[in-house]
Amino acid sequence: MIVTTTNSIDGKKIIEYKGIVFGEVVSGVNFLKDFAAGLRDFFGGRSGSYEGELIRAREDAIREMEARASQLGANAVVGVDIDYEVLGQGGNMLMVTASGTAVYCE
């Protein structure tokens, strides 16, 4: 499955547009990650626990989007956009959404 943020794929011709596909992931951030991130914020540096959670959520959203495209008979997704939102009363939930256009190309 080719996944790209561009609207075309070099060397490929889009034969059929299958539709818009999405992949959504809502992930909770637990107390220990919050605590570790708070220490990083105080002392400086990057928060590996939050970064890891963000990477996992993004990869899961892309995989889900690819699976939905495949179900439509697509072999690529073009025009991919990835959005991030913080949800929940205390901002302790992370939502990652990947969207694009499922296409069949040769």
Helices and strands as residue ranges (DSSP letters): E 2-3, E 14-28, H 31-43, H 48-71, E 76-87, E 93-105
